[in-house]
């Protein structure tokens, strides 16, 4: 059992770098996690997450993949410190693997680890980065969208020379 606990701490996104952090940095991390929806906090602290990261590290051991970097990337995506769409590039640069391998690892993380909480991750990503995974254009919340002109209504005075050509043939 001691071996299992050691592996949990070794591969856990929650505990990665914990011995290297100052008390202030540890408190900041705790505050970020406390603000997360419970299901996302559970991803960071779950024994299953640690096992999943260990499995990824073993699968890609021939490539020299570092388990600690995988744990950091998982943590940073869940905390919305990294945009989920940038995960393959992060994996490639931090793990030193080619783009295809990075994409394979990222897909495994999203499809196997993040699948049950992907909607919560998307909400955080939208709040933090203003866009959803898979979209390149920033998303606007409904209240932030500019008012739409209804044909037949008078256009508000803008002070400029604007001609509405949308209904012209």
DSSP file (Angstrom, degrees, kcal/mol; ACC not computed):
  #  RESIDUE AA STRUCTURE BP1 BP2  ACC     N-H-->O    O-->H-N    N-H-->O    O-->H-N    TCO  KAPPA ALPHA  PHI   PSI    X-CA   Y-CA   Z-CA
    1    1 A X     >        0   0    0      0, 0.0     4,-2.4     0, 0.0     5,-0.2   0.000 360.0 360.0 360.0 -34.4    0.0    0.0    0.0
    2    2 A X  H  >  +     0   0    0      1,-0.2     4,-2.3     2,-0.2     5,-0.1   0.884 360.0  52.9 -61.8 -37.1    2.9    2.4    0.7
    3    3 A X  H  > S+     0   0    0      2,-0.2     4,-2.3     1,-0.2    -1,-0.2   0.900 108.1  50.6 -63.0 -41.3    4.0    1.9   -2.9
    4    4 A X  H  > S+     0   0    0      2,-0.2     4,-2.3     1,-0.2    -2,-0.2   0.913 110.8  48.4 -62.8 -43.3    0.5    2.8   -4.1
    5    5 A X  H  X S+     0   0    0     -4,-2.4     4,-2.3     2,-0.2     5,-0.2   0.895 109.9  52.3 -64.1 -39.2    0.5    6.0   -2.0
    6    6 A X  H  X S+     0   0    0     -4,-2.3     4,-2.1     1,-0.2    -1,-0.2   0.922 110.7  47.2 -63.2 -43.0    3.9    6.9   -3.3
    7    7 A X  H  X S+     0   0    0     -4,-2.3     4,-2.4     2,-0.2    -2,-0.2   0.886 108.9  55.6 -65.1 -38.3    2.7    6.5   -6.9
    8    8 A X  H  X S+     0   0    0     -4,-2.3     4,-1.2     1,-0.2     7,-0.2   0.956 112.0  41.6 -58.6 -50.3   -0.4    8.6   -6.1
    9    9 A X  H  < S+     0   0    0     -4,-2.3    -1,-0.2     1,-0.2    -2,-0.2   0.851 114.3  53.9 -65.6 -33.9    1.7   11.5   -4.9
   10   10 A X  H  < S+     0   0    0     -4,-2.1    -1,-0.2    -5,-0.2    -2,-0.2   0.878 119.9  29.3 -68.8 -39.0    4.2   11.0   -7.7
   11   11 A X  H  < S+     0   0    0     -4,-2.4     2,-0.3    -5,-0.1    -1,-0.2   0.422  91.0 116.5-104.3  -0.2    1.6   11.2  -10.6
   12   12 A X     X  -     0   0    0     -4,-1.2     4,-1.5    -5,-0.2    33,-0.1  -0.537  56.0-149.9 -76.8 127.6   -1.0   13.4   -9.0
   13   13 A X  T  4 S+     0   0    0     -2,-0.3    -1,-0.1    30,-0.2    32,-0.1   0.796  99.9  56.8 -62.1 -26.4   -1.7   16.8  -10.7
   14   14 A X  T  4 S+     0   0    0     30,-1.4    -1,-0.2     1,-0.2    31,-0.1   0.908 114.6  33.9 -70.6 -42.3   -2.6   18.1   -7.2
   15   15 A X  T >4 S+     0   0    0     29,-0.2     3,-2.3    -7,-0.2     4,-0.4   0.545  84.6 120.4 -95.2  -7.7    0.7   17.2   -5.6
   16   16 A X  T 3< S+     0   0    0     -4,-1.5    -6,-0.1     1,-0.3    -5,-0.1  -0.380  91.3   2.6 -60.2 131.8    3.0   17.8   -8.5
   17   17 A X  T >> S+     0   0    0     -2,-0.1     4,-1.2     1,-0.1     3,-1.1   0.455  92.7 127.5  71.6   3.6    5.6   20.5   -7.5
   18   18 A X  T <4 S+     0   0    0     -3,-2.3     3,-0.3     1,-0.3    -2,-0.1   0.851  72.1  50.1 -61.9 -33.2    4.1   20.7   -3.9
   19   19 A X  T 34 S+     0   0    0     -4,-0.4    -1,-0.3     1,-0.2    -3,-0.1   0.684 112.5  48.6 -77.6 -15.5    7.5   20.1   -2.3
   20   20 A X  T <4 S+     0   0    0     -3,-1.1    -1,-0.2     2,-0.1    -2,-0.2   0.599  93.0  96.6 -96.1 -13.3    9.0   22.9   -4.5
   21   21 A X  S  < S-     0   0    0     -4,-1.2     2,-0.1    -3,-0.3    -4,-0.0  -0.476  72.9-124.1 -81.0 145.7    6.2   25.5   -3.8
   22   22 A X     >  -     0   0    0     -2,-0.2     4,-2.5     1,-0.1     5,-0.2  -0.376  33.8-104.4 -73.0 165.4    6.5   28.2   -1.3
   23   23 A X  H  > S+     0   0    0      1,-0.2     4,-2.3     2,-0.2     5,-0.2   0.884 123.7  52.9 -59.3 -37.8    3.7   28.4    1.3
   24   24 A X  H  > S+     0   0    0      2,-0.2     4,-2.3     1,-0.2    -1,-0.2   0.926 109.7  46.6 -65.0 -45.0    2.3   31.4   -0.6
   25   25 A X  H  > S+     0   0    0      2,-0.2     4,-2.4     1,-0.2    -2,-0.2   0.892 111.8  51.7 -64.5 -39.0    2.2   29.5   -3.9
   26   26 A X  H  X S+     0   0    0     -4,-2.5     4,-2.5     2,-0.2    -2,-0.2   0.912 110.0  49.2 -62.8 -42.3    0.6   26.5   -2.2
   27   27 A X  H  X S+     0   0    0     -4,-2.3     4,-2.5     2,-0.2    -2,-0.2   0.892 109.9  51.4 -64.3 -39.7   -2.0   28.7   -0.7
   28   28 A X  H  X S+     0   0    0     -4,-2.3     4,-2.2     2,-0.2    -2,-0.2   0.909 110.5  48.7 -63.2 -41.7   -2.7   30.3   -4.1
   29   29 A X  H  X S+     0   0    0     -4,-2.4     4,-2.4     2,-0.2    -2,-0.2   0.926 110.8  50.7 -62.8 -44.7   -3.1   26.9   -5.7
   30   30 A X  H  X S+     0   0    0     -4,-2.5     4,-2.6     1,-0.2    -2,-0.2   0.904 109.0  51.8 -59.5 -42.6   -5.4   25.8   -2.9
   31   31 A X  H  X S+     0   0    0     -4,-2.5     4,-1.2     2,-0.2    -1,-0.2   0.909 109.6  49.4 -62.0 -42.6   -7.5   29.0   -3.5
   32   32 A X  H  X S+     0   0    0     -4,-2.2     4,-0.5     1,-0.2     3,-0.4   0.921 113.0  46.8 -61.7 -43.6   -7.8   28.2   -7.2
   33   33 A X  H >< S+     0   0    0     -4,-2.4     3,-1.1     1,-0.2    -2,-0.2   0.888 107.6  56.4 -67.2 -38.8   -8.9   24.7   -6.5
   34   34 A X  H 3< S+     0   0    0     -4,-2.6    -1,-0.2     1,-0.3    -2,-0.2   0.792 105.2  53.1 -63.0 -27.4  -11.4   25.8   -3.9
   35   35 A X  H 3< S+     0   0    0     -4,-1.2    -1,-0.3    -3,-0.4    -2,-0.2   0.593  92.6  95.4 -84.3 -11.2  -13.0   28.0   -6.6
   36   36 A X  S << S-     0   0    0     -3,-1.1     2,-0.1    -4,-0.5    43,-0.1  -0.376  91.4 -93.7 -74.4 154.9  -13.4   25.2   -9.0
   37   37 A X    >>  -     0   0    0      1,-0.1     4,-2.0    83,-0.1     3,-1.1  -0.439  43.9-111.5 -59.1 146.8  -16.6   23.1   -9.4
   38   38 A X  H 3> S+     0   0    0      1,-0.3     4,-2.5     2,-0.2     5,-0.2   0.856 115.6  58.6 -54.3 -40.5  -16.2   20.0   -7.1
   39   39 A X  H 3> S+     0   0    0      1,-0.2     4,-1.2     2,-0.2    -1,-0.3   0.843 107.5  47.1 -62.6 -31.8  -16.0   17.6  -10.1
   40   40 A X  H <> S+     0   0    0     -3,-1.1     4,-1.4     2,-0.2    -1,-0.2   0.889 110.3  51.4 -76.0 -39.3  -12.9   19.5  -11.4
   41   41 A X  H  X S+     0   0    0     -4,-2.0     4,-1.4     1,-0.2    -2,-0.2   0.884 107.3  55.3 -60.3 -37.1  -11.2   19.6   -8.1
   42   42 A X  H  X S+     0   0    0     -4,-2.5     4,-1.8    -5,-0.2    -1,-0.2   0.853 100.4  58.5 -65.7 -34.4  -11.8   15.9   -7.9
   43   43 A X  H  < S+     0   0    0     -4,-1.2   -30,-0.2     1,-0.2    -1,-0.2   0.909 107.5  47.7 -59.7 -40.8  -10.0   15.3  -11.2
   44   44 A X  H  < S+     0   0    0     -4,-1.4   -30,-1.4     1,-0.2   -29,-0.2   0.818 121.7  33.9 -70.6 -30.1   -6.9   16.9   -9.7
   45   45 A X  H  < S+     0   0    0     -4,-1.4    -1,-0.2   -32,-0.1    -2,-0.2   0.510  89.3 119.4-104.7  -6.1   -7.0   14.9   -6.5
   46   46 A X     X  -     0   0    0     -4,-1.8     4,-1.5    -5,-0.2   -33,-0.2  -0.316  60.2-142.0 -68.6 140.6   -8.4   11.6   -7.8
   47   47 A X  H  > S+     0   0    0      1,-0.2     4,-2.2     2,-0.2     5,-0.2   0.845 104.8  59.5 -64.3 -34.8   -6.4    8.4   -7.4
   48   48 A X  H  > S+     0   0    0      2,-0.2     4,-2.4     1,-0.2    -1,-0.2   0.856 101.5  53.1 -64.4 -35.3   -7.8    7.4  -10.9
   49   49 A X  H  > S+     0   0    0     -7,-0.2     4,-2.5     2,-0.2    -1,-0.2   0.920 108.4  50.0 -63.9 -43.3   -6.2   10.5  -12.4
   50   50 A X  H  X S+     0   0    0     -4,-1.5     4,-2.2     1,-0.2    -2,-0.2   0.910 111.6  48.1 -60.8 -43.0   -2.9    9.6  -10.9
   51   51 A X  H  X S+     0   0    0     -4,-2.2     4,-2.5     2,-0.2    -2,-0.2   0.892 110.2  52.6 -64.1 -40.1   -3.2    6.0  -12.4
   52   52 A X  H  X S+     0   0    0     -4,-2.4     4,-2.4     2,-0.2    -2,-0.2   0.925 110.1  47.2 -62.5 -45.2   -4.2    7.5  -15.8
   53   53 A X  H  X S+     0   0    0     -4,-2.5     4,-2.5     1,-0.2    -1,-0.2   0.890 111.2  51.8 -65.2 -39.2   -1.1    9.7  -15.9
   54   54 A X  H  X S+     0   0    0     -4,-2.2     4,-2.5    -5,-0.2    -1,-0.2   0.921 109.0  50.9 -61.3 -43.2    1.0    6.8  -14.8
   55   55 A X  H  X S+     0   0    0     -4,-2.5     4,-2.5     2,-0.2    -2,-0.2   0.915 110.9  48.5 -61.1 -43.9   -0.5    4.7  -17.7
   56   56 A X  H  X S+     0   0    0     -4,-2.4     4,-2.1     2,-0.2    -1,-0.2   0.921 111.1  50.3 -61.6 -43.7    0.3    7.5  -20.2
   57   57 A X  H  < S+     0   0    0     -4,-2.5    -2,-0.2     1,-0.2    -1,-0.2   0.899 112.5  46.9 -62.7 -40.3    3.8    7.8  -18.9
   58   58 A X  H >< S+     0   0    0     -4,-2.5     3,-1.0     1,-0.2     4,-0.3   0.899 110.7  52.2 -68.1 -39.8    4.3    4.0  -19.2
   59   59 A X  H 3< S+     0   0    0     -4,-2.5     3,-0.3     1,-0.2    -2,-0.2   0.879 120.2  33.4 -63.2 -38.2    2.8    3.9  -22.7
   60   60 A X  T ><>S+     0   0    0     -4,-2.1     3,-1.6     1,-0.2     5,-1.5   0.144  82.3 113.8-105.9  18.9    5.1    6.7  -24.0
   61   61 A X  G X 5S+     0   0    0     -3,-1.0     3,-1.8     1,-0.3    -1,-0.2   0.841  70.9  63.1 -60.7 -33.6    8.2    5.8  -21.9
   62   62 A X  G 3 5S+     0   0    0     -3,-0.3    -1,-0.3    -4,-0.3    -2,-0.1   0.744 102.5  51.6 -63.6 -20.5   10.1    4.8  -25.0
   63   63 A X  G < 5S-     0   0    0     -3,-1.6    -1,-0.3     2,-0.0    -2,-0.2   0.434 117.6-113.2 -93.9  -0.4    9.8    8.5  -26.1
   64   64 A X  T < 5 +     0   0    0     -3,-1.8    -3,-0.2    -4,-0.3     2,-0.1   0.750  50.1 177.2  76.2  24.1   11.1    9.8  -22.8
   65   65 A X      < -     0   0    0     -5,-1.5     2,-0.6    -8,-0.2    -1,-0.2  -0.400  25.0-133.6 -64.3 133.2    7.8   11.3  -21.8
   66   66 A X     >  -     0   0    0      1,-0.2     4,-1.6    -2,-0.1     3,-0.4  -0.800   6.3-154.0 -93.1 120.7    8.0   12.9  -18.4
   67   67 A X  H  > S+     0   0    0     -2,-0.6     4,-2.5     1,-0.2     5,-0.2   0.852  94.4  59.6 -60.0 -36.1    5.1   12.0  -16.1
   68   68 A X  H  > S+     0   0    0      1,-0.2     4,-2.1     2,-0.2    -1,-0.2   0.879 104.2  49.6 -64.8 -36.4    5.5   15.3  -14.1
   69   69 A X  H  > S+     0   0    0     -3,-0.4     4,-2.4     2,-0.2    -1,-0.2   0.880 109.6  51.4 -69.4 -37.3    5.0   17.4  -17.2
   70   70 A X  H  X S+     0   0    0     -4,-1.6     4,-2.5     2,-0.2    -2,-0.2   0.936 110.7  49.0 -62.2 -45.3    1.8   15.4  -18.1
   71   71 A X  H  X S+     0   0    0     -4,-2.5     4,-2.4     1,-0.2    -2,-0.2   0.896 111.4  49.7 -61.4 -41.1    0.5   16.0  -14.5
   72   72 A X  H  X S+     0   0    0     -4,-2.1     4,-3.0     2,-0.2    -1,-0.2   0.913 110.8  48.9 -64.2 -43.1    1.3   19.8  -14.8
   73   73 A X  H  X S+     0   0    0     -4,-2.4     4,-2.3     2,-0.2     5,-0.2   0.922 111.6  49.1 -64.6 -43.8   -0.5   20.1  -18.1
   74   74 A X  H  X S+     0   0    0     -4,-2.5     4,-2.4     2,-0.2     5,-0.2   0.943 114.1  46.6 -58.3 -48.3   -3.5   18.3  -16.8
   75   75 A X  H  X S+     0   0    0     -4,-2.4     4,-2.4     1,-0.2    -2,-0.2   0.932 112.4  49.3 -60.1 -46.9   -3.5   20.6  -13.7
   76   76 A X  H  <>S+     0   0    0     -4,-3.0     5,-3.3     1,-0.2     6,-1.6   0.835 111.5  48.5 -67.4 -33.0   -3.0   23.7  -15.8
   77   77 A X  H ><5S+     0   0    0     -4,-2.3     3,-1.2     4,-0.2    -1,-0.2   0.928 112.3  48.7 -70.0 -44.7   -5.9   22.9  -18.2
   78   78 A X  H 3<5S+     0   0    0     -4,-2.4    -2,-0.2     1,-0.3    -1,-0.2   0.878 114.0  46.2 -62.9 -36.8   -8.3   22.1  -15.3
   79   79 A X  T 3<5S-     0   0    0     -4,-2.4    -1,-0.3    -5,-0.2    -2,-0.2   0.475 114.2-120.2 -81.9  -1.7   -7.3   25.3  -13.6
   80   80 A X  T < 5S+     0   0    0     -3,-1.2    -3,-0.2     2,-0.2    -2,-0.1   0.824  79.7 124.4  61.9  34.2   -7.7   27.2  -17.0
   81   81 A X  S   <S+     0   0    0     -5,-3.3     2,-0.4     1,-0.2    -4,-0.2   0.647  76.1  39.8 -88.8 -19.7   -4.1   28.3  -16.8
   82   82 A X  S    S-     0   0    0     -6,-1.6     2,-0.3    -9,-0.1    -2,-0.2  -0.993  92.9-118.0-126.3 135.1   -3.6   26.7  -20.3
   83   83 A X    >   -     0   0    0     -2,-0.4     3,-2.0     1,-0.1     4,-0.3  -0.571  22.3-132.6 -70.1 131.2   -6.2   26.8  -23.0
   84   84 A X  G >  S+     0   0    0     -2,-0.3     3,-1.3     1,-0.3     4,-0.3   0.808 105.7  60.2 -59.1 -31.4   -7.3   23.3  -23.8
   85   85 A X  G 3  S+     0   0    0      1,-0.3     3,-0.3     2,-0.1    -1,-0.3   0.699 102.0  54.1 -68.7 -18.9   -6.8   23.9  -27.5
   86   86 A X  G <> S+     0   0    0     -3,-2.0     4,-2.5     1,-0.2    -1,-0.3   0.417  79.6 100.2 -91.6   0.0   -3.2   24.7  -26.9
   87   87 A X  H <> S+     0   0    0     -3,-1.3     4,-3.0    -4,-0.3     5,-0.2   0.892  77.9  51.8 -58.3 -44.5   -2.7   21.3  -25.1
   88   88 A X  H  > S+     0   0    0     -4,-0.3     4,-2.7    -3,-0.3    -1,-0.2   0.921 112.2  46.7 -59.8 -41.0   -1.1   19.5  -28.1
   89   89 A X  H  > S+     0   0    0     -4,-0.2     4,-2.5     2,-0.2     5,-0.2   0.905 113.5  49.0 -65.5 -40.5    1.5   22.4  -28.5
   90   90 A X  H  X S+     0   0    0     -4,-2.5     4,-2.9     2,-0.2     5,-0.4   0.923 112.3  48.2 -62.7 -44.6    2.2   22.4  -24.8
   91   91 A X  H  X S+     0   0    0     -4,-3.0     4,-2.5    -5,-0.2     6,-0.4   0.929 112.1  49.7 -62.6 -45.3    2.6   18.6  -24.8
   92   92 A X  H  X>S+     0   0    0     -4,-2.7     4,-1.2    -5,-0.2     5,-0.8   0.930 116.9  39.7 -60.0 -47.1    4.9   18.8  -27.8
   93   93 A X  H  <5S+     0   0    0     -4,-2.5    -2,-0.2     2,-0.2    -1,-0.2   0.907 121.9  40.0 -73.4 -40.7    7.2   21.5  -26.4
   94   94 A X  H  <5S+     0   0    0     -4,-2.9    -2,-0.2    -5,-0.2    -3,-0.2   0.836 124.6  36.5 -79.3 -31.3    7.3   20.3  -22.7
   95   95 A X  H  <5S-     0   0    0     -4,-2.5    -1,-0.2    -5,-0.4    -2,-0.2   0.594 101.6-127.7 -96.6 -12.0    7.6   16.6  -23.5
   96   96 A X  T  <5 +     0   0    0     -4,-1.2     2,-0.3    -5,-0.3    -3,-0.2   0.869  60.9 136.5  69.6  36.2    9.8   16.9  -26.5
   97   97 A X      < -     0   0    0     -5,-0.8    -1,-0.2    -6,-0.4    -2,-0.1  -0.765  58.2 -96.7-112.6 161.1    7.5   14.8  -28.8
   98   98 A X     >  -     0   0    0     -2,-0.3     4,-2.5     1,-0.1     5,-0.2  -0.210  40.6-101.7 -70.8 167.6    6.4   15.4  -32.3
   99   99 A X  H  > S+     0   0    0      1,-0.2     4,-2.6     2,-0.2     5,-0.2   0.859 120.0  53.5 -60.9 -38.9    3.0   16.9  -33.1
  100  100 A X  H  > S+     0   0    0      2,-0.2     4,-2.0     1,-0.2    -1,-0.2   0.920 112.0  44.0 -64.3 -43.1    1.3   13.6  -34.0
  101  101 A X  H  > S+     0   0    0      2,-0.2     4,-2.5     1,-0.2    -2,-0.2   0.905 113.4  51.9 -66.9 -41.1    2.3   12.1  -30.7
  102  102 A X  H  X S+     0   0    0     -4,-2.5     4,-2.7     1,-0.2    -2,-0.2   0.910 110.2  48.6 -60.7 -42.9    1.4   15.2  -28.8
  103  103 A X  H  X S+     0   0    0     -4,-2.6     4,-2.6     2,-0.2    -1,-0.2   0.887 110.1  52.0 -65.1 -39.0   -2.0   15.2  -30.5
  104  104 A X  H  X S+     0   0    0     -4,-2.0     4,-1.9     2,-0.2    -2,-0.2   0.911 112.2  45.4 -62.4 -43.6   -2.5   11.5  -29.6
  105  105 A X  H  X S+     0   0    0     -4,-2.5     4,-2.3     2,-0.2    -2,-0.2   0.922 113.1  50.2 -66.2 -44.4   -1.7   12.2  -25.9
  106  106 A X  H  X S+     0   0    0     -4,-2.7     4,-2.6     1,-0.2     5,-0.2   0.913 110.3  50.1 -61.7 -43.1   -4.0   15.2  -25.8
  107  107 A X  H  X S+     0   0    0     -4,-2.6     4,-3.1     1,-0.2     5,-0.3   0.892 109.3  51.6 -63.2 -38.9   -6.8   13.2  -27.4
  108  108 A X  H  X>S+     0   0    0     -4,-1.9     4,-2.2     2,-0.2     5,-0.8   0.915 110.9  48.2 -62.9 -42.3   -6.3   10.5  -24.8
  109  109 A X  I  X>S+     0   0    0     -4,-2.3     5,-2.5     3,-0.2     4,-1.2   0.938 117.0  41.7 -63.0 -47.0   -6.5   13.0  -22.0
  110  110 A X  I  <5S+     0   0    0     -4,-2.6     5,-0.4     3,-0.2    -2,-0.2   0.933 120.4  41.1 -67.6 -46.2   -9.6   14.7  -23.3
  111  111 A X  I  <5S+     0   0    0     -4,-3.1    -1,-0.2    -5,-0.2    -2,-0.2   0.796 129.9  24.1 -77.3 -27.8  -11.4   11.5  -24.3
  112  112 A X  I  <5S+     0   0    0     -4,-2.2     4,-0.3    -5,-0.3    -3,-0.2   0.837 132.8  26.8-105.6 -43.6  -10.6    9.4  -21.3
  113  113 A X  I  <<S+     0   0    0     -4,-1.2     3,-0.3    -5,-0.8    -3,-0.2   0.905 128.8  35.1 -88.9 -45.3   -9.7   11.7  -18.4
  114  114 A X  S >><S+     0   0    0     -5,-2.5     3,-1.6     1,-0.2     4,-0.7   0.607  89.2  97.0 -87.1 -12.2  -11.7   14.8  -19.1
  115  115 A X  G >4 S+     0   0    0     -5,-0.4     3,-0.9    -6,-0.3     4,-0.3   0.862  84.4  47.0 -49.1 -48.2  -14.8   13.2  -20.7
  116  116 A X  G 34 S+     0   0    0     -3,-0.3    -1,-0.3    -4,-0.3    -2,-0.1   0.722 125.0  31.8 -70.1 -16.4  -17.0   13.2  -17.6
  117  117 A X  G <> S+     0   0    0     -3,-1.6     4,-2.2    -4,-0.2     3,-0.4   0.193  80.2 115.5-122.8  15.9  -16.2   16.8  -16.8
  118  118 A X  H <X S+     0   0    0     -3,-0.9     4,-2.7    -4,-0.7     5,-0.2   0.845  75.8  54.7 -61.3 -35.2  -15.7   18.3  -20.3
  119  119 A X  H  > S+     0   0    0     -4,-0.3     4,-2.0     2,-0.2    -1,-0.2   0.894 109.1  48.2 -66.2 -37.5  -18.7   20.7  -20.0
  120  120 A X  H  > S+     0   0    0     -3,-0.4     4,-1.9     2,-0.2    -2,-0.2   0.893 112.2  49.5 -67.0 -39.5  -17.3   22.1  -16.8
  121  121 A X  H  X S+     0   0    0     -4,-2.2     4,-2.7     1,-0.2    -2,-0.2   0.918 109.0  52.7 -64.4 -42.8  -13.9   22.6  -18.4
  122  122 A X  H  X S+     0   0    0     -4,-2.7     4,-2.6     1,-0.2    -2,-0.2   0.896 107.0  52.7 -60.1 -40.8  -15.5   24.3  -21.4
  123  123 A X  H  X S+     0   0    0     -4,-2.0     4,-2.3     2,-0.2    -1,-0.2   0.931 112.0  44.7 -61.1 -45.5  -17.3   26.7  -19.1
  124  124 A X  H  X S+     0   0    0     -4,-1.9     4,-2.8     2,-0.2     5,-0.3   0.911 112.5  51.9 -64.6 -41.6  -14.0   27.7  -17.4
  125  125 A X  H  X>S+     0   0    0     -4,-2.7     4,-3.2     1,-0.2     6,-0.6   0.912 110.4  48.4 -61.4 -43.0  -12.2   27.9  -20.7
  126  126 A X  H  X5S+     0   0    0     -4,-2.6     4,-1.5     3,-0.2    -1,-0.2   0.911 113.5  47.3 -63.9 -43.2  -15.0   30.3  -22.1
  127  127 A X  H  <5S+     0   0    0     -4,-2.3    -2,-0.2    -5,-0.2    -1,-0.2   0.919 122.0  34.9 -63.0 -44.0  -14.8   32.4  -18.9
  128  128 A X  H  <5S+     0   0    0     -4,-2.8    -2,-0.2    -5,-0.2    -3,-0.2   0.911 133.4  22.3 -80.4 -44.4  -11.0   32.6  -19.0
  129  129 A X  H  <5S-     0   0    0     -4,-3.2    -3,-0.2    -5,-0.3    -2,-0.2   0.528  92.7-126.5-107.8  -8.2  -10.1   32.7  -22.7
  130  130 A X  S  <<S+     0   0    0     -4,-1.5     9,-3.7    -5,-0.5     2,-0.3   0.646  81.1  77.5  72.4  14.1  -13.4   33.9  -24.3
  131  131 A X  S    S-     0   0    0     -6,-0.6    -2,-0.3     7,-0.3     2,-0.3  -0.986  74.3-121.4-150.3 158.4  -13.6   31.0  -26.6
  132  132 A X    >   -     0   0    0      5,-0.4     3,-2.1    -2,-0.3   -10,-0.1  -0.671  43.9 -86.9 -97.6 153.6  -14.5   27.4  -26.6
  133  133 A X  T 3  S+     0   0    0     -2,-0.3    -1,-0.1     1,-0.3     3,-0.1  -0.355 116.7  27.9 -56.5 136.2  -12.3   24.5  -27.5
  134  134 A X  T 3  S+     0   0    0      1,-0.3     2,-0.4    -3,-0.0    -1,-0.3   0.317 102.4  96.7  93.2  -8.3  -12.5   23.9  -31.2
  135  135 A X    <   -     0   0    0     -3,-2.1    -1,-0.3     1,-0.1     4,-0.1  -0.905  51.4-166.4-114.9 145.2  -13.3   27.5  -32.1
  136  136 A X        +     0   0    0     -2,-0.4     2,-0.3    -3,-0.1    -1,-0.1   0.695  69.9  76.3 -98.6 -22.6  -10.8   30.1  -33.2
  137  137 A X  S    S-     0   0    0      1,-0.1    -5,-0.4    -5,-0.0    -2,-0.0  -0.696  90.8-106.3 -91.3 140.0  -13.1   33.1  -32.8
  138  138 A X        -     0   0    0     -2,-0.3     2,-0.3    -7,-0.1    -7,-0.3  -0.358  34.0-130.6 -59.8 140.7  -13.8   34.5  -29.4
  139  139 A X        -     0   0    0     -9,-3.7     2,-0.4   -13,-0.1    -1,-0.1  -0.710  15.8-148.2 -92.1 145.1  -17.3   33.8  -28.2
  140  140 A X        -     0   0    0     -2,-0.3     2,-0.1     2,-0.0     5,-0.1  -0.911  17.2-119.7-112.5 141.8  -19.5   36.6  -26.8
  141  141 A X    >>  -     0   0    0     -2,-0.4     3,-1.7     1,-0.1     4,-0.8  -0.447  35.1-106.4 -71.7 155.9  -22.0   36.1  -24.2
  142  142 A X  G >4 S+     0   0    0      1,-0.3     3,-0.8     2,-0.2    -1,-0.1   0.852 120.7  51.5 -54.4 -38.0  -25.5   37.0  -25.3
  143  143 A X  G 34 S+     0   0    0      1,-0.2    -1,-0.3     0, 0.0    -2,-0.0   0.689 107.0  55.0 -74.5 -15.4  -25.6   40.3  -23.3
  144  144 A X  G <4 S+     0   0    0     -3,-1.7    -1,-0.2     2,-0.1    -2,-0.2   0.575  84.0 104.8 -92.2  -9.5  -22.2   41.3  -24.8
  145  145 A X  S << S-     0   0    0     -4,-0.8     3,-0.1    -3,-0.8     2,-0.1  -0.427  80.2-108.7 -71.1 143.2  -23.4   41.0  -28.4
  146  146 A X        -     0   0    0      1,-0.1    -1,-0.1    -2,-0.1    -2,-0.1  -0.395  45.7 -89.5 -68.1 151.0  -24.1   44.2  -30.2
  147  147 A X        -     0   0    0      1,-0.1     2,-0.3    -3,-0.1    -1,-0.1  -0.348  43.2-127.5 -62.6 140.4  -27.8   44.9  -30.9
  148  148 A X        -     0   0    0     -3,-0.1     2,-0.4     1,-0.0    -1,-0.1  -0.695  17.1-121.6 -91.8 140.8  -29.0   43.5  -34.2
  149  149 A X        -     0   0    0     -2,-0.3     2,-0.6     6,-0.0     6,-0.1  -0.668  18.6-145.8 -81.2 131.5  -30.9   45.7  -36.6
  150  150 A X    >   -     0   0    0     -2,-0.4     3,-2.3     4,-0.1    -1,-0.0  -0.874  28.3-111.2 -96.8 122.8  -34.3   44.5  -37.5
  151  151 A X  T 3  S+     0   0    0     -2,-0.6     3,-0.1     1,-0.3    -1,-0.0  -0.226 103.3  29.9 -55.3 138.8  -35.2   45.3  -41.2
  152  152 A X  T 3  S+     0   0    0      1,-0.4    -1,-0.3    -3,-0.0     2,-0.2   0.128  97.0 107.3  97.1 -20.0  -37.8   48.0  -41.5
  153  153 A X  S <  S-     0   0    0     -3,-2.3    -1,-0.4     1,-0.1     2,-0.2  -0.575  79.9-101.0 -86.9 155.2  -36.8   49.7  -38.2
  154  154 A X        -     0   0    0     -2,-0.2     2,-0.3    -3,-0.1    -4,-0.1  -0.520  36.2-120.4 -73.3 141.0  -35.0   53.0  -38.2
  155  155 A X        -     0   0    0     -2,-0.2    -1,-0.1     1,-0.1     3,-0.1  -0.597  31.4-108.0 -78.5 142.4  -31.3   52.8  -37.6
  156  156 A X        -     0   0    0     -2,-0.3     2,-0.3     1,-0.1    -1,-0.1  -0.378  40.3 -96.2 -67.2 150.7  -30.0   54.6  -34.6
  157  157 A X        +     0   0    0      1,-0.2    -1,-0.1     2,-0.1    -3,-0.0  -0.530  43.9 175.0 -69.8 124.9  -28.1   57.8  -35.3
  158  158 A X        -     0   0    0     -2,-0.3    -1,-0.2     2,-0.3     3,-0.1   0.564  43.4-120.6-108.6 -13.1  -24.4   56.9  -35.2
  159  159 A X  S    S+     0   0    0      1,-0.3     2,-0.2     3,-0.1    -2,-0.1   0.482  82.8  92.6  85.6   0.4  -22.9   60.2  -36.2
  160  160 A X  S    S-     0   0    0      2,-0.0     2,-1.2     0, 0.0    -1,-0.3  -0.628  90.0 -96.2-119.1 179.2  -21.3   58.6  -39.2
  161  161 A X        +     0   0    0     -2,-0.2     2,-0.5    -3,-0.1     0, 0.0  -0.714  57.6 161.2 -96.9  82.6  -22.1   58.1  -42.8
  162  162 A X        -     0   0    0     -2,-1.2     2,-0.5     2,-0.0    -4,-0.1  -0.906  20.0-168.9-109.8 128.7  -23.5   54.5  -42.6
  163  163 A X        -     0   0    0     -2,-0.5     2,-0.9     2,-0.0    -2,-0.0  -0.974  20.4-134.8-117.0 127.4  -25.6   53.1  -45.4
  164  164 A X        +     0   0    0     -2,-0.5     3,-0.2     1,-0.2    -2,-0.0  -0.727  32.2 166.3 -83.8 107.2  -27.5   49.8  -44.8
  165  165 A X    >   +     0   0    0     -2,-0.9     3,-1.1     1,-0.2    -1,-0.2   0.301  46.2 101.7-103.1   6.9  -26.9   47.8  -48.0
  166  166 A X  T 3  S+     0   0    0      1,-0.3    -1,-0.2     3,-0.0    -2,-0.0   0.837  88.9  37.6 -63.5 -33.7  -28.0   44.4  -46.6
  167  167 A X  T 3  S+     0   0    0     -3,-0.2    -1,-0.3     2,-0.0     2,-0.2   0.318  93.2 110.1-101.4   7.4  -31.5   44.6  -48.3
  168  168 A X    <         0   0    0     -3,-1.1    -3,-0.0     1,-0.1     0, 0.0  -0.574 360.0 360.0 -82.8 145.1  -30.3   46.2  -51.5
  169  169 A X              0   0    0     -2,-0.2    -1,-0.1     0, 0.0    -3,-0.0   0.385 360.0 360.0-109.5 360.0  -30.3   44.1  -54.7
